[in-house]
Amino acid sequence: MLTTPRAVLLGFSLIAVAIVLQLITLNDWTSASQDISFSQLLSDVDQGRVRDVLIQGPEIHGTYTDGRSLQTYAPYDPSLVQRLYNKGVQITARPQSDNVPWLALLIVALIGVWTFLSRQTQVALSSIAHATEQISGSLVPRA
């Protein structure tokens, strides 16, 4: 691979962009959530300690009334939404995420692009060096 400062800077820039994109797309609910049992969630809801929840497939992420985050895995419970609603909990529902490792796919794609561009630069530099040799060879007088 090409090790010019420009190529190294391009590589670090691509990696930095990948990291920033991953941080932008991360879900804020997972940052500092406290894992609790499903029965603990039900108890906290009954006692009025839960402010809001996000139900995403079987996963439940939420916020306590004191601002702490929570997360749990819910079994199938048809009465859960009604129970949350009756206790004044704000409910948001989303489809289950597909759990695609976006960062890994992005990094692989960026490495592929970087490798392609580096090889194209090497080919271009090689042809420039060859052309320079031919030009300088033709300028030298022959005896």
Chimera marker file (.cmm) of the C-alpha trace (Angstrom):
<marker_set name="trace">
<marker id="1" x="0.000" y="0.000" z="0.000" r="1" g="1" b="0" radius="0.5"/>
<marker id="2" x="0.981" y="3.562" z="-0.527" r="1" g="1" b="0" radius="0.5"/>
<marker id="3" x="2.471" y="5.178" z="2.572" r="1" g="1" b="0" radius="0.5"/>
<marker id="4" x="2.552" y="8.801" z="1.537" r="1" g="1" b="0" radius="0.5"/>
<marker id="5" x="1.307" y="11.287" z="4.125" r="1" g="1" b="0" radius="0.5"/>
<marker id="6" x="-1.689" y="11.984" z="1.919" r="1" g="1" b="0" radius="0.5"/>
<marker id="7" x="-2.731" y="8.304" z="1.856" r="1" g="1" b="0" radius="0.5"/>
<marker id="8" x="-2.233" y="7.951" z="5.607" r="1" g="1" b="0" radius="0.5"/>
<marker id="9" x="-4.325" y="11.068" z="6.199" r="1" g="1" b="0" radius="0.5"/>
<marker id="10" x="-7.027" y="9.687" z="3.909" r="1" g="1" b="0" radius="0.5"/>
<marker id="11" x="-7.042" y="6.420" z="5.840" r="1" g="1" b="0" radius="0.5"/>
<marker id="12" x="-7.342" y="8.095" z="9.217" r="1" g="1" b="0" radius="0.5"/>
<marker id="13" x="-10.053" y="10.379" z="7.864" r="1" g="1" b="0" radius="0.5"/>
<marker id="14" x="-12.086" y="7.423" z="6.619" r="1" g="1" b="0" radius="0.5"/>
<marker id="15" x="-11.777" y="5.661" z="9.964" r="1" g="1" b="0" radius="0.5"/>
<marker id="16" x="-12.769" y="8.844" z="11.814" r="1" g="1" b="0" radius="0.5"/>
<marker id="17" x="-15.831" y="9.258" z="9.593" r="1" g="1" b="0" radius="0.5"/>
<marker id="18" x="-16.827" y="5.641" z="10.246" r="1" g="1" b="0" radius="0.5"/>
<marker id="19" x="-16.555" y="6.122" z="14.005" r="1" g="1" b="0" radius="0.5"/>
<marker id="20" x="-18.530" y="9.380" z="13.942" r="1" g="1" b="0" radius="0.5"/>
<marker id="21" x="-21.281" y="7.797" z="11.832" r="1" g="1" b="0" radius="0.5"/>
<marker id="22" x="-21.526" y="4.876" z="14.229" r="1" g="1" b="0" radius="0.5"/>
<marker id="23" x="-21.753" y="7.211" z="17.221" r="1" g="1" b="0" radius="0.5"/>
<marker id="24" x="-24.485" y="9.220" z="15.520" r="1" g="1" b="0" radius="0.5"/>
<marker id="25" x="-26.551" y="6.111" z="14.816" r="1" g="1" b="0" radius="0.5"/>
<marker id="26" x="-26.187" y="4.568" z="18.276" r="1" g="1" b="0" radius="0.5"/>
<marker id="27" x="-29.371" y="4.435" z="20.286" r="1" g="1" b="0" radius="0.5"/>
<marker id="28" x="-29.235" y="6.747" z="23.306" r="1" g="1" b="0" radius="0.5"/>
<marker id="29" x="-31.249" y="4.251" z="25.373" r="1" g="1" b="0" radius="0.5"/>
<marker id="30" x="-28.370" y="1.799" z="25.581" r="1" g="1" b="0" radius="0.5"/>
<marker id="31" x="-25.736" y="4.189" z="26.929" r="1" g="1" b="0" radius="0.5"/>
<marker id="32" x="-26.060" y="3.764" z="30.709" r="1" g="1" b="0" radius="0.5"/>
<marker id="33" x="-29.127" y="1.606" z="31.194" r="1" g="1" b="0" radius="0.5"/>
<marker id="34" x="-29.615" y="-0.488" z="34.273" r="1" g="1" b="0" radius="0.5"/>
<marker id="35" x="-30.533" y="-4.105" z="33.451" r="1" g="1" b="0" radius="0.5"/>
<marker id="36" x="-33.530" y="-5.148" z="35.498" r="1" g="1" b="0" radius="0.5"/>
<marker id="37" x="-35.749" y="-8.214" z="35.561" r="1" g="1" b="0" radius="0.5"/>
<marker id="38" x="-39.178" y="-8.123" z="33.963" r="1" g="1" b="0" radius="0.5"/>
<marker id="39" x="-40.817" y="-8.610" z="37.355" r="1" g="1" b="0" radius="0.5"/>
<marker id="40" x="-38.853" y="-5.615" z="38.678" r="1" g="1" b="0" radius="0.5"/>
<marker id="41" x="-40.193" y="-3.551" z="35.771" r="1" g="1" b="0" radius="0.5"/>
<marker id="42" x="-43.757" y="-4.567" z="36.621" r="1" g="1" b="0" radius="0.5"/>
<marker id="43" x="-43.201" y="-3.709" z="40.281" r="1" g="1" b="0" radius="0.5"/>
<marker id="44" x="-41.694" y="-0.315" z="39.402" r="1" g="1" b="0" radius="0.5"/>
<marker id="45" x="-44.588" y="0.429" z="37.035" r="1" g="1" b="0" radius="0.5"/>
<marker id="46" x="-47.130" y="-0.464" z="39.738" r="1" g="1" b="0" radius="0.5"/>
<marker id="47" x="-45.351" y="1.870" z="42.183" r="1" g="1" b="0" radius="0.5"/>
<marker id="48" x="-45.344" y="4.734" z="39.630" r="1" g="1" b="0" radius="0.5"/>
<marker id="49" x="-41.555" y="4.903" z="39.272" r="1" g="1" b="0" radius="0.5"/>
<marker id="50" x="-41.433" y="4.518" z="35.465" r="1" g="1" b="0" radius="0.5"/>
<marker id="51" x="-41.847" y="7.654" z="33.310" r="1" g="1" b="0" radius="0.5"/>
<marker id="52" x="-41.583" y="6.252" z="29.775" r="1" g="1" b="0" radius="0.5"/>
<marker id="53" x="-40.736" y="3.096" z="27.855" r="1" g="1" b="0" radius="0.5"/>
<marker id="54" x="-39.666" y="2.158" z="24.356" r="1" g="1" b="0" radius="0.5"/>
<marker id="55" x="-40.865" y="-1.303" z="23.378" r="1" g="1" b="0" radius="0.5"/>
<marker id="56" x="-38.828" y="-2.684" z="20.491" r="1" g="1" b="0" radius="0.5"/>
<marker id="57" x="-39.729" y="-6.299" z="19.867" r="1" g="1" b="0" radius="0.5"/>
<marker id="58" x="-39.109" y="-8.145" z="23.144" r="1" g="1" b="0" radius="0.5"/>
<marker id="59" x="-36.716" y="-5.453" z="24.391" r="1" g="1" b="0" radius="0.5"/>
<marker id="60" x="-37.930" y="-2.699" z="26.681" r="1" g="1" b="0" radius="0.5"/>
<marker id="61" x="-35.880" y="0.418" z="27.338" r="1" g="1" b="0" radius="0.5"/>
<marker id="62" x="-37.161" y="3.139" z="29.587" r="1" g="1" b="0" radius="0.5"/>
<marker id="63" x="-36.615" y="5.950" z="32.027" r="1" g="1" b="0" radius="0.5"/>
<marker id="64" x="-37.457" y="6.106" z="35.704" r="1" g="1" b="0" radius="0.5"/>
<marker id="65" x="-39.089" y="9.216" z="37.107" r="1" g="1" b="0" radius="0.5"/>
<marker id="66" x="-35.726" y="10.126" z="38.706" r="1" g="1" b="0" radius="0.5"/>
<marker id="67" x="-34.030" y="10.116" z="35.269" r="1" g="1" b="0" radius="0.5"/>
<marker id="68" x="-32.186" y="6.777" z="35.460" r="1" g="1" b="0" radius="0.5"/>
<marker id="69" x="-32.403" y="4.488" z="32.438" r="1" g="1" b="0" radius="0.5"/>
<marker id="70" x="-33.603" y="0.904" z="32.485" r="1" g="1" b="0" radius="0.5"/>
<marker id="71" x="-33.701" y="-2.020" z="30.117" r="1" g="1" b="0" radius="0.5"/>
<marker id="72" x="-35.169" y="-5.488" z="30.224" r="1" g="1" b="0" radius="0.5"/>
<marker id="73" x="-36.355" y="-8.325" z="28.036" r="1" g="1" b="0" radius="0.5"/>
<marker id="74" x="-40.095" y="-8.914" z="28.055" r="1" g="1" b="0" radius="0.5"/>
<marker id="75" x="-41.824" y="-12.235" z="27.538" r="1" g="1" b="0" radius="0.5"/>
<marker id="76" x="-45.068" y="-12.166" z="25.619" r="1" g="1" b="0" radius="0.5"/>
<marker id="77" x="-47.484" y="-10.342" z="27.924" r="1" g="1" b="0" radius="0.5"/>
<marker id="78" x="-50.676" y="-9.092" z="26.278" r="1" g="1" b="0" radius="0.5"/>
<marker id="79" x="-51.625" y="-7.050" z="29.359" r="1" g="1" b="0" radius="0.5"/>
<marker id="80" x="-48.312" y="-5.134" z="29.540" r="1" g="1" b="0" radius="0.5"/>
<marker id="81" x="-49.311" y="-2.192" z="27.348" r="1" g="1" b="0" radius="0.5"/>
<marker id="82" x="-52.609" y="-1.729" z="29.179" r="1" g="1" b="0" radius="0.5"/>
<marker id="83" x="-50.798" y="-1.905" z="32.526" r="1" g="1" b="0" radius="0.5"/>
<marker id="84" x="-48.289" y="0.740" z="31.427" r="1" g="1" b="0" radius="0.5"/>
<marker id="85" x="-51.046" y="2.953" z="30.042" r="1" g="1" b="0" radius="0.5"/>
<marker id="86" x="-53.129" y="2.697" z="33.235" r="1" g="1" b="0" radius="0.5"/>
<marker id="87" x="-50.137" y="3.890" z="35.283" r="1" g="1" b="0" radius="0.5"/>
<marker id="88" x="-49.537" y="6.909" z="33.025" r="1" g="1" b="0" radius="0.5"/>
<marker id="89" x="-46.320" y="5.619" z="31.481" r="1" g="1" b="0" radius="0.5"/>
<marker id="90" x="-45.552" y="7.166" z="28.090" r="1" g="1" b="0" radius="0.5"/>
<marker id="91" x="-45.286" y="4.278" z="25.619" r="1" g="1" b="0" radius="0.5"/>
<marker id="92" x="-43.330" y="4.267" z="22.350" r="1" g="1" b="0" radius="0.5"/>
<marker id="93" x="-43.253" y="1.183" z="20.153" r="1" g="1" b="0" radius="0.5"/>
<marker id="94" x="-40.894" y="0.442" z="17.264" r="1" g="1" b="0" radius="0.5"/>
<marker id="95" x="-40.269" y="-2.612" z="15.117" r="1" g="1" b="0" radius="0.5"/>
<marker id="96" x="-37.547" y="-4.942" z="16.273" r="1" g="1" b="0" radius="0.5"/>
<marker id="97" x="-34.128" y="-3.867" z="15.037" r="1" g="1" b="0" radius="0.5"/>
<marker id="98" x="-32.315" y="-6.088" z="12.568" r="1" g="1" b="0" radius="0.5"/>
<marker id="99" x="-29.031" y="-5.918" z="14.534" r="1" g="1" b="0" radius="0.5"/>
<marker id="100" x="-26.858" y="-5.466" z="11.443" r="1" g="1" b="0" radius="0.5"/>
<marker id="101" x="-23.297" y="-4.640" z="12.479" r="1" g="1" b="0" radius="0.5"/>
<marker id="102" x="-23.269" y="-1.323" z="10.613" r="1" g="1" b="0" radius="0.5"/>
<marker id="103" x="-19.889" y="-0.246" z="11.916" r="1" g="1" b="0" radius="0.5"/>
<marker id="104" x="-18.204" y="-3.432" z="10.733" r="1" g="1" b="0" radius="0.5"/>
<marker id="105" x="-19.815" y="-3.175" z="7.295" r="1" g="1" b="0" radius="0.5"/>
<marker id="106" x="-18.860" y="0.487" z="7.013" r="1" g="1" b="0" radius="0.5"/>
<marker id="107" x="-15.257" y="-0.146" z="8.009" r="1" g="1" b="0" radius="0.5"/>
<marker id="108" x="-14.930" y="-3.011" z="5.507" r="1" g="1" b="0" radius="0.5"/>
<marker id="109" x="-16.366" y="-0.795" z="2.766" r="1" g="1" b="0" radius="0.5"/>
<marker id="110" x="-14.018" y="2.061" z="3.649" r="1" g="1" b="0" radius="0.5"/>
<marker id="111" x="-11.003" y="-0.251" z="3.692" r="1" g="1" b="0" radius="0.5"/>
<marker id="112" x="-12.035" y="-1.527" z="0.264" r="1" g="1" b="0" radius="0.5"/>
<marker id="113" x="-12.319" y="1.991" z="-1.118" r="1" g="1" b="0" radius="0.5"/>
<marker id="114" x="-9.017" y="2.973" z="0.469" r="1" g="1" b="0" radius="0.5"/>
<marker id="115" x="-7.261" y="-0.077" z="-1.023" r="1" g="1" b="0" radius="0.5"/>
<marker id="116" x="-8.738" y="0.631" z="-4.451" r="1" g="1" b="0" radius="0.5"/>
<marker id="117" x="-7.668" y="4.295" z="-4.364" r="1" g="1" b="0" radius="0.5"/>
<marker id="118" x="-4.186" y="3.385" z="-3.118" r="1" g="1" b="0" radius="0.5"/>
<marker id="119" x="-3.684" y="0.916" z="-5.963" r="1" g="1" b="0" radius="0.5"/>
<marker id="120" x="-4.937" y="3.404" z="-8.514" r="1" g="1" b="0" radius="0.5"/>
<marker id="121" x="-2.468" y="5.954" z="-7.146" r="1" g="1" b="0" radius="0.5"/>
<marker id="122" x="0.362" y="3.407" z="-7.355" r="1" g="1" b="0" radius="0.5"/>
<marker id="123" x="-0.499" y="2.633" z="-10.981" r="1" g="1" b="0" radius="0.5"/>
<marker id="124" x="-0.606" y="6.333" z="-11.818" r="1" g="1" b="0" radius="0.5"/>
<marker id="125" x="2.739" y="6.995" z="-10.086" r="1" g="1" b="0" radius="0.5"/>
<marker id="126" x="4.292" y="4.005" z="-11.829" r="1" g="1" b="0" radius="0.5"/>
<marker id="127" x="3.198" y="5.226" z="-15.248" r="1" g="1" b="0" radius="0.5"/>
<marker id="128" x="4.455" y="8.743" z="-14.449" r="1" g="1" b="0" radius="0.5"/>
<marker id="129" x="7.830" y="7.320" z="-13.401" r="1" g="1" b="0" radius="0.5"/>
<marker id="130" x="7.990" y="5.239" z="-16.589" r="1" g="1" b="0" radius="0.5"/>
<marker id="131" x="7.113" y="8.252" z="-18.750" r="1" g="1" b="0" radius="0.5"/>
<marker id="132" x="9.738" y="10.340" z="-16.943" r="1" g="1" b="0" radius="0.5"/>
<marker id="133" x="12.358" y="7.666" z="-17.633" r="1" g="1" b="0" radius="0.5"/>
<marker id="134" x="11.497" y="7.637" z="-21.306" r="1" g="1" b="0" radius="0.5"/>
<marker id="135" x="11.590" y="11.422" z="-21.551" r="1" g="1" b="0" radius="0.5"/>
<marker id="136" x="14.884" y="11.725" z="-19.699" r="1" g="1" b="0" radius="0.5"/>
<marker id="137" x="16.357" y="8.884" z="-21.762" r="1" g="1" b="0" radius="0.5"/>
<marker id="138" x="15.429" y="10.598" z="-25.004" r="1" g="1" b="0" radius="0.5"/>
<marker id="139" x="16.987" y="13.879" z="-23.870" r="1" g="1" b="0" radius="0.5"/>
<marker id="140" x="20.417" y="12.370" z="-23.200" r="1" g="1" b="0" radius="0.5"/>
<marker id="141" x="22.581" y="12.564" z="-26.321" r="1" g="1" b="0" radius="0.5"/>
<marker id="142" x="23.797" y="9.242" z="-27.618" r="1" g="1" b="0" radius="0.5"/>
<marker id="143" x="27.373" y="8.705" z="-28.610" r="1" g="1" b="0" radius="0.5"/>
<link id1="1" id2="2" r="1" g="1" b="0" radius="0.2"/>
<link id1="2" id2="3" r="1" g="1" b="0" radius="0.2"/>
<link id1="3" id2="4" r="1" g="1" b="0" radius="0.2"/>
<link id1="4" id2="5" r="1" g="1" b="0" radius="0.2"/>
<link id1="5" id2="6" r="1" g="1" b="0" radius="0.2"/>
<link id1="6" id2="7" r="1" g="1" b="0" radius="0.2"/>
<link id1="7" id2="8" r="1" g="1" b="0" radius="0.2"/>
<link id1="8" id2="9" r="1" g="1" b="0" radius="0.2"/>
<link id1="9" id2="10" r="1" g="1" b="0" radius="0.2"/>
<link id1="10" id2="11" r="1" g="1" b="0" radius="0.2"/>
<link id1="11" id2="12" r="1" g="1" b="0" radius="0.2"/>
<link id1="12" id2="13" r="1" g="1" b="0" radius="0.2"/>
<link id1="13" id2="14" r="1" g="1" b="0" radius="0.2"/>
<link id1="14" id2="15" r="1" g="1" b="0" radius="0.2"/>
<link id1="15" id2="16" r="1" g="1" b="0" radius="0.2"/>
<link id1="16" id2="17" r="1" g="1" b="0" radius="0.2"/>
<link id1="17" id2="18" r="1" g="1" b="0" radius="0.2"/>
<link id1="18" id2="19" r="1" g="1" b="0" radius="0.2"/>
<link id1="19" id2="20" r="1" g="1" b="0" radius="0.2"/>
<link id1="20" id2="21" r="1" g="1" b="0" radius="0.2"/>
<link id1="21" id2="22" r="1" g="1" b="0" radius="0.2"/>
<link id1="22" id2="23" r="1" g="1" b="0" radius="0.2"/>
<link id1="23" id2="24" r="1" g="1" b="0" radius="0.2"/>
<link id1="24" id2="25" r="1" g="1" b="0" radius="0.2"/>
<link id1="25" id2="26" r="1" g="1" b="0" radius="0.2"/>
<link id1="26" id2="27" r="1" g="1" b="0" radius="0.2"/>
<link id1="27" id2="28" r="1" g="1" b="0" radius="0.2"/>
<link id1="28" id2="29" r="1" g="1" b="0" radius="0.2"/>
<link id1="29" id2="30" r="1" g="1" b="0" radius="0.2"/>
<link id1="30" id2="31" r="1" g="1" b="0" radius="0.2"/>
<link id1="31" id2="32" r="1" g="1" b="0" radius="0.2"/>
<link id1="32" id2="33" r="1" g="1" b="0" radius="0.2"/>
<link id1="33" id2="34" r="1" g="1" b="0" radius="0.2"/>
<link id1="34" id2="35" r="1" g="1" b="0" radius="0.2"/>
<link id1="35" id2="36" r="1" g="1" b="0" radius="0.2"/>
<link id1="36" id2="37" r="1" g="1" b="0" radius="0.2"/>
<link id1="37" id2="38" r="1" g="1" b="0" radius="0.2"/>
<link id1="38" id2="39" r="1" g="1" b="0" radius="0.2"/>
<link id1="39" id2="40" r="1" g="1" b="0" radius="0.2"/>
<link id1="40" id2="41" r="1" g="1" b="0" radius="0.2"/>
<link id1="41" id2="42" r="1" g="1" b="0" radius="0.2"/>
<link id1="42" id2="43" r="1" g="1" b="0" radius="0.2"/>
<link id1="43" id2="44" r="1" g="1" b="0" radius="0.2"/>
<link id1="44" id2="45" r="1" g="1" b="0" radius="0.2"/>
<link id1="45" id2="46" r="1" g="1" b="0" radius="0.2"/>
<link id1="46" id2="47" r="1" g="1" b="0" radius="0.2"/>
<link id1="47" id2="48" r="1" g="1" b="0" radius="0.2"/>
<link id1="48" id2="49" r="1" g="1" b="0" radius="0.2"/>
<link id1="49" id2="50" r="1" g="1" b="0" radius="0.2"/>
<link id1="50" id2="51" r="1" g="1" b="0" radius="0.2"/>
<link id1="51" id2="52" r="1" g="1" b="0" radius="0.2"/>
<link id1="52" id2="53" r="1" g="1" b="0" radius="0.2"/>
<link id1="53" id2="54" r="1" g="1" b="0" radius="0.2"/>
<link id1="54" id2="55" r="1" g="1" b="0" radius="0.2"/>
<link id1="55" id2="56" r="1" g="1" b="0" radius="0.2"/>
<link id1="56" id2="57" r="1" g="1" b="0" radius="0.2"/>
<link id1="57" id2="58" r="1" g="1" b="0" radius="0.2"/>
<link id1="58" id2="59" r="1" g="1" b="0" radius="0.2"/>
<link id1="59" id2="60" r="1" g="1" b="0" radius="0.2"/>
<link id1="60" id2="61" r="1" g="1" b="0" radius="0.2"/>
<link id1="61" id2="62" r="1" g="1" b="0" radius="0.2"/>
<link id1="62" id2="63" r="1" g="1" b="0" radius="0.2"/>
<link id1="63" id2="64" r="1" g="1" b="0" radius="0.2"/>
<link id1="64" id2="65" r="1" g="1" b="0" radius="0.2"/>
<link id1="65" id2="66" r="1" g="1" b="0" radius="0.2"/>
<link id1="66" id2="67" r="1" g="1" b="0" radius="0.2"/>
<link id1="67" id2="68" r="1" g="1" b="0" radius="0.2"/>
<link id1="68" id2="69" r="1" g="1" b="0" radius="0.2"/>
<link id1="69" id2="70" r="1" g="1" b="0" radius="0.2"/>
<link id1="70" id2="71" r="1" g="1" b="0" radius="0.2"/>
<link id1="71" id2="72" r="1" g="1" b="0" radius="0.2"/>
<link id1="72" id2="73" r="1" g="1" b="0" radius="0.2"/>
<link id1="73" id2="74" r="1" g="1" b="0" radius="0.2"/>
<link id1="74" id2="75" r="1" g="1" b="0" radius="0.2"/>
<link id1="75" id2="76" r="1" g="1" b="0" radius="0.2"/>
<link id1="76" id2="77" r="1" g="1" b="0" radius="0.2"/>
<link id1="77" id2="78" r="1" g="1" b="0" radius="0.2"/>
<link id1="78" id2="79" r="1" g="1" b="0" radius="0.2"/>
<link id1="79" id2="80" r="1" g="1" b="0" radius="0.2"/>
<link id1="80" id2="81" r="1" g="1" b="0" radius="0.2"/>
<link id1="81" id2="82" r="1" g="1" b="0" radius="0.2"/>
<link id1="82" id2="83" r="1" g="1" b="0" radius="0.2"/>
<link id1="83" id2="84" r="1" g="1" b="0" radius="0.2"/>
<link id1="84" id2="85" r="1" g="1" b="0" radius="0.2"/>
<link id1="85" id2="86" r="1" g="1" b="0" radius="0.2"/>
<link id1="86" id2="87" r="1" g="1" b="0" radius="0.2"/>
<link id1="87" id2="88" r="1" g="1" b="0" radius="0.2"/>
<link id1="88" id2="89" r="1" g="1" b="0" radius="0.2"/>
<link id1="89" id2="90" r="1" g="1" b="0" radius="0.2"/>
<link id1="90" id2="91" r="1" g="1" b="0" radius="0.2"/>
<link id1="91" id2="92" r="1" g="1" b="0" radius="0.2"/>
<link id1="92" id2="93" r="1" g="1" b="0" radius="0.2"/>
<link id1="93" id2="94" r="1" g="1" b="0" radius="0.2"/>
<link id1="94" id2="95" r="1" g="1" b="0" radius="0.2"/>
<link id1="95" id2="96" r="1" g="1" b="0" radius="0.2"/>
<link id1="96" id2="97" r="1" g="1" b="0" radius="0.2"/>
<link id1="97" id2="98" r="1" g="1" b="0" radius="0.2"/>
<link id1="98" id2="99" r="1" g="1" b="0" radius="0.2"/>
<link id1="99" id2="100" r="1" g="1" b="0" radius="0.2"/>
<link id1="100" id2="101" r="1" g="1" b="0" radius="0.2"/>
<link id1="101" id2="102" r="1" g="1" b="0" radius="0.2"/>
<link id1="102" id2="103" r="1" g="1" b="0" radius="0.2"/>
<link id1="103" id2="104" r="1" g="1" b="0" radius="0.2"/>
<link id1="104" id2="105" r="1" g="1" b="0" radius="0.2"/>
<link id1="105" id2="106" r="1" g="1" b="0" radius="0.2"/>
<link id1="106" id2="107" r="1" g="1" b="0" radius="0.2"/>
<link id1="107" id2="108" r="1" g="1" b="0" radius="0.2"/>
<link id1="108" id2="109" r="1" g="1" b="0" radius="0.2"/>
<link id1="109" id2="110" r="1" g="1" b="0" radius="0.2"/>
<link id1="110" id2="111" r="1" g="1" b="0" radius="0.2"/>
<link id1="111" id2="112" r="1" g="1" b="0" radius="0.2"/>
<link id1="112" id2="113" r="1" g="1" b="0" radius="0.2"/>
<link id1="113" id2="114" r="1" g="1" b="0" radius="0.2"/>
<link id1="114" id2="115" r="1" g="1" b="0" radius="0.2"/>
<link id1="115" id2="116" r="1" g="1" b="0" radius="0.2"/>
<link id1="116" id2="117" r="1" g="1" b="0" radius="0.2"/>
<link id1="117" id2="118" r="1" g="1" b="0" radius="0.2"/>
<link id1="118" id2="119" r="1" g="1" b="0" radius="0.2"/>
<link id1="119" id2="120" r="1" g="1" b="0" radius="0.2"/>
<link id1="120" id2="121" r="1" g="1" b="0" radius="0.2"/>
<link id1="121" id2="122" r="1" g="1" b="0" radius="0.2"/>
<link id1="122" id2="123" r="1" g="1" b="0" radius="0.2"/>
<link id1="123" id2="124" r="1" g="1" b="0" radius="0.2"/>
<link id1="124" id2="125" r="1" g="1" b="0" radius="0.2"/>
<link id1="125" id2="126" r="1" g="1" b="0" radius="0.2"/>
<link id1="126" id2="127" r="1" g="1" b="0" radius="0.2"/>
<link id1="127" id2="128" r="1" g="1" b="0" radius="0.2"/>
<link id1="128" id2="129" r="1" g="1" b="0" radius="0.2"/>
<link id1="129" id2="130" r="1" g="1" b="0" radius="0.2"/>
<link id1="130" id2="131" r="1" g="1" b="0" radius="0.2"/>
<link id1="131" id2="132" r="1" g="1" b="0" radius="0.2"/>
<link id1="132" id2="133" r="1" g="1" b="0" radius="0.2"/>
<link id1="133" id2="134" r="1" g="1" b="0" radius="0.2"/>
<link id1="134" id2="135" r="1" g="1" b="0" radius="0.2"/>
<link id1="135" id2="136" r="1" g="1" b="0" radius="0.2"/>
<link id1="136" id2="137" r="1" g="1" b="0" radius="0.2"/>
<link id1="137" id2="138" r="1" g="1" b="0" radius="0.2"/>
<link id1="138" id2="139" r="1" g="1" b="0" radius="0.2"/>
<link id1="139" id2="140" r="1" g="1" b="0" radius="0.2"/>
<link id1="140" id2="141" r="1" g="1" b="0" radius="0.2"/>
<link id1="141" id2="142" r="1" g="1" b="0" radius="0.2"/>
<link id1="142" id2="143" r="1" g="1" b="0" radius="0.2"/>
</marker_set>
